[in-house]
Structure formats: C-alpha cells, structure tokens
Amino acid sequence: MSKRGGADAQALALAKGKKIRAAEDVLRKVVALATQLKNSKEVEKTLTELNLPYNCREVIDKDEQAVITAIETAMYDVAASIMEGEGFAFDVPSRAKGNQMYVPELDRIVLRESTSKRPFANTATCRKATVTARILGLVHELVGKRIHVTKRDLFYTDVKLFEDQTQSDAVLDDLACMLGCTRSSLHVVASEKGVVVGRLQFREDGDFIDCTRMGVGGKAIPPNIDKVTDITSDAAFILLVEKDAAFMRLAEDRFYNTYPCIILTAKGQPDVATRLFLKKLKSTLKIPVLALVDSDPYGLKILSVYMKGSMNMSYDSSNLTTPDIKWLGVRPSDLDRFDIPQQCRLPMTEEDIKTGRRLLEEDFIKANPEWVKELELMLSSRVKAEIQALSSFGFQYLSQVYLPLKLQEGDWI
C-alpha cells in the first residue's frame, strides 16, 4: 500500500473512533435549524421602514421598457442642461467609501445618497463623461434588442476609449446606480464563474437541469439568474464552499448523496451571479446555508461579502446579500481541535495581520462576539490554514470525517 493510501486508510479508521453516526442522526441539528427557518415569521426590514436620519440609494429590477425610459430621461436631462447653458454633465451617485455604511438594523452595507457632477467640459472628468455616454448608448441598444452580453464583450466594443475593463466595469456600476436598476437589468452580465452540484433541480430558460447529474465539475451558475425558474430540492442545507478544490473533492465523493445538500462555490471572491443565485435558493427553499472557507482573514472577508454585501455594490445589497449564513469551518479554533499538523499551519503575513485587524474594527464583525473570538485567536496565534490542510489526514477526511462531525455537533457560528 502506498503512503498516500495508508494515510487515507488511517483517516477513515479515525472516523470510526470519532463516533460518526448515521446520516439521519448527523443532520438532526441541521434539520432543527431548517425547521426554525421555515417557521420563522420574521420579515426582512427595508430602508424605508427604518426612517434613518439620512437618505440611502437602492436599486430594483426593472423591465426593458423601464430601463429604456430611464436612459432616455437621463439624456433629456443632459440636453436640457446644455440648452440652459450649464454644459454637458451627468449627475452621478457617489459610490465613494465614505458613503458606504453598515446598517445594523438591516445587517448589511448600504449606500448613502450623494451625487456629484460629471461634466464633459472639465479635464479631470471629460473622458469619464464620454465613457458614461458611450455605455449608456450601448446599454440602450442591448435592452432595446433584448439581448445580453458579458462585461468583456462590452469592453471590446470600444477598447481605445475604455482603455481598461476595470474602467468600463466601474462606469457600468455607476449607471445602474444612476438609473435605479440592478446591473442585470442593463443586460450586461459577468462571465460564468460559480458552479453548483447536488440535490437541486430547476429550469434554465425552459430547459430542465438536474444538478445530481452534473459530474465532478458541477453545473455552471447562469449569468442571467432571471432565467432560473421552478426550483425544487430535497436538500437539508446549502453548503457554500470558498474554493474550487474543496468543491471538486465533495462532488467527486458524492457528499450530497449521503448528506442531502446543495454545494456551490464561486471559486474565490464571489461574483454577482453566484450571490444572486444563493439568495434565490435561500429565499425559495428556506434551508440553512453553512459556509466552508479558509481559516484566514480573506476567507472571512469572502463570507462577509455573501452575508453583508460588498462596498463596490452597496447600492444593490438588498438583492445580493444572504443574511444568517453559518460559519461552519475551517475556523481558527478547529486547528487545535482537529490536530492540524504544524507544517500545514502557515504563518500570517504582515498584510494578513493588517487585514485581520481591520476586520476586527468592522461593525458587522463586532456584532457577532463569536466571530470576534475566532478572529482574535487567529491574530494571537499568527497562523492560518487552508481547507486543504485537512487532506494531511487523507484525501477524503473532509467529506468523511470533518464535515460529518461538524454537522453532527451543530458546530457552526
């Protein structure tokens, strides 16, 4: 037997010593959490109900005609400004960091109302005003023809003007905010990134999709979530995985057959489509979402984007956030509890430590004492670990020992 095979056998033998019970018993606490969710009558609060001392800007899904009307109204306003002698300028909502804030009552980040002029007759903003007008025209064409393109396609329509895709992407977000609609309403989507596998069936633009039959690679999450309908599932929970490698391991082991679940990943930093898809699953199925991320500050940042929203898209946080995700692992306290070998514990860099300290100052972290405790443990030990550190006990330790134990004990925060 090879050394690797011997390690796998040793890990599986260890599972017996840990007293992992049958799947029904393992999921007892998960099922109780799901029942609690389904019986909950708590209604998600909205900004208008809070009567905050300041105004905030949020966007909604709009149909094609509403988007076309909003674009044409914006251009009429520009024409009126020119005729009144005030010049060619756009009134663009400011998405500066100072206008982005966490609202505890909503448990997510929002964008405070503030606008700034983007005049053409100014050397500092003339190019950006031109890019804004150009993208408005392109979006008007897309919506009018009812076709969708990727952000990359949009960039290549005028490479010399846009220069870099980050610039056209940023203006696209500005326009969604300015027009009061979600970015998907503009018919510009990101390339497929996230994948899903497991106990889930749905229709995508009329085609039936069964995610138990998608192999190890899973089903790509559609960039246009509006085309996803008729969602059904017998899963007990959704397992949100940070990394593609862990996703592949769980998919290949058919983890969802033993423990009925839906497994999805955005392969790192979450994209808009994956965040929208997760929100839609949680709202439709009303089952818990348990997260498996690296034990480092960036794993926690990724988790916070799913839960609280991102600064960049704070204007659309109501549509993109999934509150009450449970942090299952890998947590700093797991490193000693599961005897993760020292060679698998990586020293934190100075940048890691700075990121961790900044997270400790965030209001949404302070609101969860258990998160604070884990983050403080990470910073005091100055070590981090990836999900793959569990493979030191055998390739199937994640699916056959670690996750079943965590689920059995209800060990999430």
C-alpha positions as CSV (number, residue, x, y, z in Angstrom):
1,M,0.0,0.0,0.0
2,S,1.3,3.5,-0.9
3,K,2.0,6.1,1.8
4,R,-0.9,8.1,0.5
5,G,-3.2,5.1,0.6
6,G,-2.1,4.3,4.1
7,A,-2.9,7.9,5.2
8,D,-6.4,7.6,3.7
9,A,-7.0,4.3,5.5
10,Q,-5.7,5.8,8.7
11,A,-8.1,8.8,8.4
12,L,-11.1,6.6,7.7
13,A,-10.2,4.4,10.7
14,L,-10.1,7.6,12.7
15,A,-13.6,8.4,11.6
16,K,-14.9,5.3,13.5
17,G,-13.1,6.4,16.6
18,K,-14.9,9.8,16.4
19,K,-18.2,8.0,16.5
20,I,-19.9,9.5,13.4
21,R,-23.5,8.2,13.4
22,A,-25.9,7.5,10.6
23,A,-26.7,10.4,8.2
24,E,-30.1,11.0,9.8
25,D,-28.5,11.5,13.2
26,V,-25.7,13.6,11.8
27,L,-28.2,16.0,10.3
28,R,-30.5,16.2,13.3
29,K,-29.3,19.7,14.3
30,V,-29.3,20.9,10.7
31,V,-32.9,19.8,10.3
32,A,-33.8,21.6,13.5
33,L,-32.2,24.7,12.1
34,A,-34.1,24.3,8.9
35,T,-37.4,23.9,10.8
36,Q,-36.6,27.0,12.7
37,L,-36.1,28.9,9.5
38,K,-39.3,27.7,7.9
39,N,-41.3,28.5,11.0
40,S,-39.8,32.0,11.4
41,K,-42.2,34.8,10.7
42,E,-39.5,37.5,10.8
43,V,-39.9,39.8,7.8
44,E,-36.8,41.4,6.2
45,K,-36.7,45.0,7.0
46,T,-36.4,47.7,4.4
47,L,-34.7,51.1,4.4
48,T,-38.0,53.0,4.2
49,E,-39.2,51.3,7.4
50,L,-36.2,52.5,9.4
51,N,-36.7,56.2,9.0
52,L,-32.9,56.8,9.1
53,P,-31.7,60.4,9.5
54,Y,-30.2,60.3,6.0
55,N,-31.3,59.1,2.6
56,C,-29.9,55.9,1.0
57,R,-29.9,54.8,-2.6
58,E,-31.1,51.3,-3.5
59,V,-31.9,49.8,-6.9
60,I,-34.6,47.4,-8.1
61,D,-35.1,45.0,-11.0
62,K,-36.6,46.9,-14.0
63,D,-38.0,45.6,-17.2
64,E,-36.7,46.6,-20.6
65,Q,-39.1,49.4,-21.2
66,A,-38.4,50.9,-17.7
67,V,-34.7,50.9,-18.4
68,I,-35.1,52.4,-21.8
69,T,-37.2,55.2,-20.3
70,A,-34.7,55.8,-17.5
71,I,-31.8,56.1,-20.1
72,E,-33.8,58.5,-22.3
73,T,-34.8,60.6,-19.4
74,A,-31.1,60.9,-18.3
75,M,-30.2,62.0,-21.8
76,Y,-33.1,64.5,-21.9
77,D,-31.7,66.0,-18.7
78,V,-28.3,66.3,-20.3
79,A,-29.8,68.0,-23.3
80,A,-31.7,70.4,-21.1
81,S,-28.6,71.2,-19.1
82,I,-26.8,72.1,-22.4
83,M,-29.6,74.3,-23.6
84,E,-29.7,76.1,-20.3
85,G,-26.1,77.0,-20.7
86,E,-24.9,74.7,-17.9
87,G,-23.0,72.4,-20.2
88,F,-22.9,68.6,-20.9
89,A,-22.8,66.9,-17.5
90,F,-24.2,63.8,-15.7
91,D,-25.5,63.7,-12.2
92,V,-23.9,60.5,-10.9
93,P,-24.4,58.9,-7.5
94,S,-21.2,58.9,-5.4
95,R,-20.1,55.4,-4.5
96,A,-17.1,56.6,-2.6
97,K,-16.1,54.6,0.5
98,G,-17.3,57.4,2.8
99,N,-20.9,57.0,1.6
100,Q,-20.9,53.2,2.2
101,M,-22.0,52.2,5.6
102,Y,-23.2,49.2,7.6
103,V,-26.7,49.4,9.0
104,P,-27.2,47.0,12.0
105,E,-31.0,47.0,11.7
106,L,-30.6,45.6,8.1
107,D,-27.4,43.7,8.9
108,R,-25.9,44.8,5.6
109,I,-24.0,47.5,3.9
110,V,-25.9,50.4,2.2
111,L,-25.1,53.4,0.0
112,R,-25.8,56.8,1.4
113,E,-27.5,59.2,-1.0
114,S,-25.0,61.7,-2.5
115,T,-24.4,62.8,-6.1
116,S,-21.7,64.6,-8.0
117,K,-21.4,66.2,-11.3
118,R,-19.5,64.5,-14.1
119,P,-19.1,67.4,-16.7
120,F,-17.6,67.0,-20.1
121,A,-16.1,70.5,-20.0
122,N,-13.6,69.6,-17.3
123,T,-10.2,68.0,-18.0
124,A,-10.5,65.8,-14.9
125,T,-13.8,64.2,-15.9
126,C,-14.2,64.7,-19.7
127,R,-13.1,61.3,-20.6
128,K,-15.2,59.6,-17.9
129,A,-18.2,61.6,-19.1
130,T,-17.5,60.3,-22.6
131,V,-17.3,56.7,-21.4
132,T,-20.6,57.2,-19.5
133,A,-22.4,58.5,-22.6
134,R,-20.9,55.7,-24.7
135,I,-22.0,52.9,-22.3
136,L,-25.5,54.5,-21.9
137,G,-25.8,54.2,-25.7
138,L,-24.6,50.6,-25.8
139,V,-27.0,49.6,-23.0
140,H,-29.9,51.3,-24.7
141,E,-29.1,49.2,-27.8
142,L,-28.9,45.9,-25.8
143,V,-32.1,46.4,-23.9
144,G,-33.9,47.5,-27.0
145,K,-32.9,44.4,-28.8
146,R,-33.4,42.2,-25.7
147,I,-30.0,40.6,-25.9
148,H,-27.4,40.0,-23.2
149,V,-23.6,40.4,-23.4
150,T,-20.7,39.9,-21.0
151,K,-18.8,42.8,-19.4
152,R,-15.9,41.6,-21.6
153,D,-18.0,41.9,-24.7
154,L,-19.0,45.5,-23.7
155,F,-15.3,46.4,-23.2
156,Y,-14.3,45.2,-26.6
157,T,-16.9,47.4,-28.3
158,D,-14.6,50.4,-27.8
159,V,-11.2,49.3,-26.4
160,K,-9.4,52.6,-27.3
161,L,-11.9,54.7,-25.4
162,F,-12.3,52.4,-22.3
163,E,-8.6,51.5,-22.2
164,D,-9.1,49.0,-19.4
165,Q,-12.0,46.8,-18.5
166,T,-12.0,47.9,-14.8
167,Q,-12.9,51.4,-16.1
168,S,-15.9,50.3,-18.2
169,D,-17.0,48.0,-15.3
170,A,-16.9,50.8,-12.8
171,V,-19.0,53.1,-15.1
172,L,-21.5,50.3,-15.6
173,D,-22.0,50.2,-11.8
174,D,-22.3,54.0,-11.8
175,L,-25.1,53.7,-14.5
176,A,-27.0,51.0,-12.7
177,C,-26.9,53.2,-9.6
178,M,-27.9,56.3,-11.6
179,L,-30.8,54.6,-13.4
180,G,-32.0,53.0,-10.2
181,C,-31.9,49.4,-11.5
182,T,-29.9,46.3,-10.9
183,R,-26.9,45.7,-13.0
184,S,-28.6,42.6,-14.6
185,S,-31.4,44.9,-15.7
186,L,-28.8,46.5,-18.0
187,H,-28.4,43.2,-19.9
188,V,-24.7,43.1,-19.1
189,V,-23.5,40.1,-17.2
190,A,-20.3,38.7,-15.9
191,S,-18.8,35.5,-17.4
192,E,-19.8,32.3,-15.8
193,K,-17.7,31.6,-12.7
194,G,-19.7,29.9,-10.0
195,V,-20.8,26.2,-10.1
196,V,-23.4,24.2,-8.2
197,V,-23.9,20.4,-7.7
198,G,-26.1,18.3,-5.5
199,R,-29.8,17.9,-4.6
200,L,-31.2,20.6,-6.8
201,Q,-33.4,20.8,-9.9
202,F,-34.5,23.9,-11.8
203,R,-35.3,25.2,-15.2
204,E,-32.9,27.5,-17.0
205,D,-34.7,29.4,-19.8
206,G,-37.1,26.4,-20.1
207,D,-34.5,23.6,-20.0
208,F,-34.7,21.1,-17.1
209,I,-31.5,20.9,-15.1
210,D,-30.8,18.2,-12.6
211,C,-27.7,19.0,-10.5
212,T,-27.2,15.5,-9.3
213,R,-26.2,14.5,-12.8
214,M,-23.6,17.2,-13.5
215,G,-20.5,15.1,-12.6
216,V,-17.5,16.4,-10.7
217,G,-17.4,19.8,-12.4
218,G,-21.0,20.7,-11.5
219,K,-23.4,23.0,-13.3
220,A,-22.2,26.5,-14.2
221,I,-24.4,29.1,-12.4
222,P,-26.2,31.0,-15.1
223,P,-25.1,34.6,-15.5
224,N,-28.7,35.6,-16.0
225,I,-30.5,34.5,-12.8
226,D,-33.9,35.7,-14.1
227,K,-34.0,32.7,-16.4
228,V,-33.8,30.3,-13.4
229,T,-37.3,29.1,-12.5
230,D,-39.1,26.1,-10.9
231,I,-36.5,25.5,-8.2
232,T,-37.1,22.2,-6.3
233,S,-34.9,20.3,-3.8
234,D,-35.0,17.8,-1.0
235,A,-31.7,19.1,0.5
236,A,-31.4,19.7,4.2
237,F,-28.9,22.5,3.8
238,I,-26.8,24.5,1.3
239,L,-23.0,24.1,1.6
240,L,-21.2,27.3,0.5
241,V,-17.6,26.4,-0.4
242,E,-14.9,29.0,-0.9
243,K,-12.5,27.1,-3.1
244,D,-12.9,25.0,-6.3
245,A,-10.6,22.3,-4.9
246,A,-12.8,21.5,-1.9
247,F,-15.9,21.7,-4.2
248,M,-14.3,19.1,-6.5
249,R,-13.5,16.8,-3.6
250,L,-17.1,16.9,-2.2
251,A,-18.6,16.5,-5.7
252,E,-16.4,13.5,-6.6
253,D,-17.2,11.9,-3.2
254,R,-20.9,12.5,-3.9
255,F,-21.2,14.0,-0.4
256,Y,-24.7,15.2,-1.3
257,N,-25.9,11.6,-1.6
258,T,-25.0,10.7,1.9
259,Y,-25.9,14.1,3.4
260,P,-28.6,15.6,1.2
261,C,-27.4,19.1,0.4
262,I,-26.7,21.6,-2.4
263,I,-23.0,22.5,-2.8
264,L,-21.9,25.7,-4.6
265,T,-18.8,27.8,-5.0
266,A,-17.7,31.0,-6.7
267,K,-14.1,29.7,-6.8
268,G,-12.9,32.5,-4.5
269,Q,-14.2,36.1,-4.4
270,P,-18.0,35.8,-5.1
271,D,-19.3,37.2,-8.4
272,V,-22.7,38.8,-8.7
273,A,-24.4,35.8,-10.4
274,T,-23.4,33.4,-7.6
275,R,-24.5,35.8,-4.9
276,L,-27.9,36.3,-6.7
277,F,-28.2,32.5,-7.1
278,L,-27.5,31.8,-3.4
279,K,-30.0,34.5,-2.4
280,K,-32.7,32.9,-4.7
281,L,-32.0,29.4,-3.3
282,K,-32.2,30.5,0.3
283,S,-35.4,32.6,-0.3
284,T,-37.1,29.8,-2.3
285,L,-36.1,26.7,-0.3
286,K,-35.8,28.3,3.2
287,I,-33.0,25.9,4.3
288,P,-29.8,26.9,6.2
289,V,-26.6,28.0,4.4
290,L,-23.4,26.7,6.0
291,A,-20.1,28.1,4.9
292,L,-16.7,26.3,4.4
293,V,-13.9,28.8,4.0
294,D,-10.2,29.0,4.7
295,S,-9.1,29.9,8.2
296,D,-7.6,33.2,7.2
297,P,-8.8,36.9,7.1
298,Y,-9.6,36.6,3.4
299,G,-11.9,33.6,4.0
300,L,-13.8,35.7,6.5
301,K,-13.9,38.6,4.0
302,I,-15.4,36.4,1.3
303,L,-18.0,35.1,3.8
304,S,-18.9,38.7,4.8
305,V,-19.5,39.7,1.1
306,Y,-22.1,36.9,0.8
307,M,-23.7,38.0,4.1
308,K,-23.4,41.8,4.3
309,G,-22.6,42.9,0.8
310,S,-19.6,44.5,-0.8
311,M,-18.6,48.1,-0.7
312,N,-18.4,48.3,-4.5
313,M,-22.0,47.2,-4.9
314,S,-23.5,48.6,-1.7
315,Y,-26.3,50.2,-3.8
316,D,-27.6,46.7,-4.6
317,S,-27.1,45.0,-1.2
318,S,-30.8,44.2,-0.7
319,N,-30.7,41.9,-3.8
320,L,-27.2,40.4,-3.3
321,T,-26.9,39.6,0.3
322,T,-27.9,36.3,2.1
323,P,-28.1,37.0,5.8
324,D,-27.6,34.5,8.6
325,I,-25.1,32.2,6.9
326,K,-23.5,30.0,9.5
327,W,-19.7,29.8,9.6
328,L,-19.1,26.0,9.7
329,G,-15.3,26.0,9.1
330,V,-12.4,26.0,8.8
331,R,-12.3,28.1,11.9
332,P,-9.1,29.0,13.9
333,S,-10.4,27.0,16.8
334,D,-10.5,23.9,14.6
335,L,-6.7,23.9,14.1
336,D,-6.0,22.6,17.6
337,R,-9.3,20.7,17.9
338,F,-8.6,18.6,14.9
339,D,-4.8,18.4,15.5
340,I,-3.9,20.1,12.2
341,P,-0.2,19.4,11.7
342,Q,2.2,22.3,12.3
343,Q,3.5,22.0,8.7
344,C,0.0,22.7,7.4
345,R,-0.3,25.9,9.5
346,L,1.0,28.8,7.6
347,P,2.5,31.9,9.2
348,M,0.4,35.0,8.6
349,T,2.0,37.8,6.6
350,E,2.0,41.4,7.8
351,E,-0.7,42.1,5.2
352,D,-2.8,39.2,6.6
353,I,-2.4,40.7,10.1
354,K,-3.4,44.2,8.9
355,T,-6.4,42.7,7.1
356,G,-7.5,40.8,10.3
357,R,-7.1,43.9,12.5
358,R,-9.2,45.9,10.0
359,L,-11.9,43.3,10.1
360,L,-12.0,43.5,13.9
361,E,-12.9,47.1,13.6
362,E,-15.8,46.5,11.2
363,D,-19.2,46.9,12.8
364,F,-20.6,43.7,11.3
365,I,-17.8,41.7,12.9
366,K,-18.3,43.4,16.3
367,A,-22.0,42.5,16.1
368,N,-21.0,38.8,16.4
369,P,-18.9,38.1,19.5
370,E,-18.2,34.5,18.3
371,W,-16.6,35.9,15.1
372,V,-14.6,38.3,17.2
373,K,-13.3,35.4,19.4
374,E,-12.2,33.4,16.4
375,L,-10.6,36.3,14.7
376,E,-8.7,37.3,17.9
377,L,-7.5,33.7,18.2
378,M,-6.2,33.8,14.6
379,L,-4.4,37.1,15.2
380,S,-2.9,36.0,18.6
381,S,-1.6,32.7,17.1
382,R,-0.5,34.4,13.9
383,V,-1.2,31.3,11.9
384,K,-3.7,30.5,9.1
385,A,-4.7,27.3,7.3
386,E,-6.5,26.4,4.1
387,I,-9.3,23.9,3.7
388,Q,-6.8,21.6,2.0
389,A,-4.8,21.3,5.3
390,L,-7.4,18.6,6.2
391,S,-6.0,16.5,3.4
392,S,-3.0,15.8,5.6
393,F,-5.2,13.1,7.2
394,G,-6.3,11.7,3.9
395,F,-7.9,12.9,0.8
396,Q,-11.4,12.0,2.0
397,Y,-11.1,13.3,5.5
398,L,-13.0,16.4,4.6
399,S,-16.1,14.5,3.3
400,Q,-16.0,11.5,5.6
401,V,-14.8,12.9,9.0
402,Y,-14.5,16.7,9.3
403,L,-17.8,17.8,7.8
404,P,-19.9,14.9,9.3
405,L,-18.6,15.7,12.7
406,K,-19.2,19.4,12.4
407,L,-22.8,18.8,11.2
408,Q,-23.4,16.2,13.9
409,E,-22.4,18.5,16.6
410,G,-24.1,21.6,15.1
411,D,-20.6,23.2,15.4
412,W,-21.3,26.5,13.5
413,I,-21.5,30.1,14.4
